[in-house]
Amino acid sequence: MELKKLLINFPGRSHVGPGAIEELGTEAARLGSSAMLVTGCSALAEAGITDRLIEIMEDAGLEVTLFDRVPPEPEVEVVDALRGAIADAGCDVVVEAGGGSAMDVGKAAAALAREDAGTAEYQMGRAEVSTEGLPHVAVATTSGTGSEVTKVSVLINRDEDLKKSMRDPGIMPDVSITDPELTVPCPPAVTAASGMDAFVQAVESYLSRHAIPVTESLSLRAASLLHDHLPAAFEDGEDREARNAAAQGSYMAGLALGSARLGAVHGLAHPVGLLFDRPHGEVCAALLP
């Protein structure tokens, strides 16, 4: 057996399971007093989740500003726009809520909140992060990307014609919240695509040459939970047992990949998704075989 060492990357605090979202107010208030809530363009609002998140934070005494302009496939310019909005509103904590896109934008903006150069400069490695970013809380509303527990932000850079990951310690959320109740409104297509992304992440992190027993245990359990329960969550979005198992699996796969990394499927999925404008999880599912 090859002996390896690995830096384990986990968030500072995690709340996982039904009702975990009720901790958002306490956690955000612990980190600041003026919160920027980052979401996608419509899905959370239509499901009533945006209003619920604002209510929870306002009940905890926070002032809340909403940035709800994150598209499904965000570009670096969206992060720049959010950085400007954070500065204009004087926010001192960021809460990113949604699938991978909203979380990736919020995480990057929080990490770069006190930087001067454009986001693309850091993504391409032409500038280094030299300041401490803002604290941030990541709230997952799909069971898929695991972005709430990684120090990675995936963004499209049209000038460079690529979809590329940006990594920095400041991108890692201070707090992650994984509440399966928030995934119940996800339509079947989103449930399937995001769930397959999580399943592929479990497989790839297990097979990674960086994997060690602690990450392998997370990967295997994640794959098992998703294999056994994702079809039921797809067939019946109100199936709480299936939703909880899928959320737990997604969370564990995110923890595993955050340290052990991924493989060829994700390496190919970014350019393929960019070229053909297909959902990331759908591309991962097609490439895995």
N, C-alpha and C positions, 0 to 999 in steps of 0.2 A: 504494500500500500504506500503510495507516494504521500509524504508528509508535506502539507502546505499551510501557510498562514494567510489570513485574509482580514482586511479591515471591514468590520461589520457596520453597515450604515442603516440605522433605524431612527425614526423621529424621536424627539424628546419625550413626548407623551402620546399615547393612543387611546381612544375610546372606541370600543368595538362591540356591536351587538344592538338588538332592538332598544330604542330609546336613547341611544348614545348622543343623538343630536341635542338633547336637553342640556348637555354639558357645554354647548357652544358659548352661551353667554358668560358663564363663569370663566372659561378658558380665555376668551377674547378680552374680557375685562381685566384679567390678570396681566395681559400683554400690552394693553393700551386703553385709550378712552375714545378714540375716533377711528371707526372701522370703515375700510373700503371693501364692500361686498362685490365680488367679481363672479359673474354668471354668463351663461350663453344668452342668445338673443330672445328665446321665447319659451322653451320647454319647461323650465323650472317655474316661470311665472304662470303658465297655463295650468300647471299641476298644483299651484298654490304654495309651492315650497319656498319661493322667494319671499313672499309675505311672512311665512312662518319663521324663516331665518332672521328677517329684520325684527320681527316681534320679540324673538328670544333675546337678541342682542340689545334692543332698546329696553326691555324689561330688566336687563342687567346694568343699565345706566350708560350704555354706549351711544354715541352719536354715529349714525350709519349713513354712508353715501353709497349709491348703487351705480356700478358700471356693468351694464348688461349688453355689451356689444361684442362679445366673443363669438366668432363664427365657428362652424364645425372643424375647419382646417385653418387655424390661425397663422398669420404671418407676423414677422418681427415688428412690423409697423403697429400692430395692435398692442403689443407690449409697450412700445414707445408712447402710444396714446394713453394707455393706462398709467404709465409712470407720470405723465403730465397731469392726469386727473388726480392722482394721489397727492402730488405736490400742491396743486391748486386748492384741494380740499383740506390740506393740512392733516391728512390721516397718519396715525402712528401704528396702525396694525392693519393687516390685509387678511381677508377671509375669502378664499377661492372655493367656490362650490359648483360641482357639476361633474361631467365626465372628464376625460383626459384633457380636452382642449381648454376649458375654463381653468382647470387647475394648473396646467402648464403655463398659461398666460399670467395668472396671478402669482405663481411661484417665481417666475422670472422677473416680474415687475417688482416684487418685494425685495428680491436679492439685489436688484439694480437701482433701487429707489434713490440712492444717494450718489449714483454714478453720473458722469457727464456725457459720455459717448453714447451713440445709438446702440440699440440692442444687437444689431447685426455685427457690430465690431467685436462684441464679446462672444457671440456665437461662432464667429470665424476665427477666434483666437488672436485677433489683431489688437485687442485691448484686454487687460487683466482687471479683475474686480479688486479694488483697493480699499473699499469702504465697507462698513458693516451695514447690511440691509435692514429692512423692517421685519419685525416678527410677523409670522403668518400662520394661519390655521387652514388646513385643507379638508374639505368636506366632500366625500365621494357620494355621488347620486346615481352611479351605475356600478355594476360589478364587472369590472373589466381592466382598466389600465393599471391599477395599483399606484397611480401617480401621487396619491395622498401620502405615500411612504417612501418616496425616492427623491434624490437630489438631482433629478434630470428634468429638463424642459425641452419638448420637441416642437420645433417651429419651422415654418416654411420661409425661405429666403428667396424671393423671386429674382432679385438681382443676380444671385449666384445660381439660380435654377436648381435648388436642392431643398430637401427636407432634412433637417439636421438636429441632433441632440446638443443641448448646452448643459454642461455639468459644473456645479459649484456648490460648496458646502452651504452657502446661503439659500440655495434653492430647496434644501430639505426643510419641510414644515416643522415648526416648533411643536405643533399639535396636529394630529390626524384624527378624523372622525369617520367611522365606517358604520353607518346605520342602515340595515336592510330595509327599513320602512321607507327610506327615501328612494329606493329602487322600484318600489311597487308600481308607480305610474309609468315605468319604462315600457314602451311598446315592444312587441315580440321581435321586430327586426333589430332594435337597439340591444335588447337582451341577448340575442344570439351573437351579434357582432362583438359586443363588449365581452361577453362570456368566453367566446373563442379566443379573443386576445389574451384573456387571463389564463386560459388553458394552455395556449402556446407558450406563454411566459413561464408557466410551471414546468413544462417539458424542457424548454431551452435552458432554464436556470439549473435544472437537474443535470442535464448533459454537459453543461459548461465546464471547461477545463479549470475554471476558478472555483468550482463548487467544493465545499467541505461538508462534513456531516451535519452541521447545524443548518446550513442552507438546503442541503438535500432533504432533510426531514420536513422543512417547510414546503419545498417543491412537491414532494410526494403526496403530502396530505392535501395540498391545494389541488393537485391534479385529480385526486380521488374524490374530493368534495364536488368539484366542477363536473367530473364525469358522471357522478351519480345523481346530481340535482339540477344541473343546467337545463336538461330537456324539460323537466317539470316546471321550472320557472318560465321557460319559453311557452309552454302549453297553457299555463295558468299563472298570470302575473300576480294573482292574489294569494298564491300558495306561499304562506309565510315561512314554512319550514324550508322550502326550496330556495326562497329569496335569501334567508339567513345563511344557508349553506354556501350559496354562490358568493355572497358578500364576504364570508369568512375565507373562502378559497381565493378570491381576488386579492384580499388583504395579504394573505400568506404568500401568494405568488409575487406580490409587489415587494414584500420584505426580502424574499429570496433573490429576486433579480437585482434589487438595489445593491447587493453585495457580490453575488456570483456572476452578474451580467447575463447577457442573452447570446443569441447565435445567428446563424445564416438567415433564418426566416425573417427576423426583425431587420437584419442588415439589408435584405432585399425589399422588405415591405415598404420602407420609406420611399425609395425612388419609384417603385411600382405604383404605390398609392398616389404619389404626386403626378406621375405621367397619365394615369387613367382615372384620377379623381374618384376613387372608391374608398369606402370606410376602412379604416385601418384594420379593425378586427376581421372584416370580411377578407381582406387581402392575406392576413396571417393564416386564416383558416384554409384558404386556397393553396397557400404555399407549403403548409406543414407536411403534407404527404411527400 
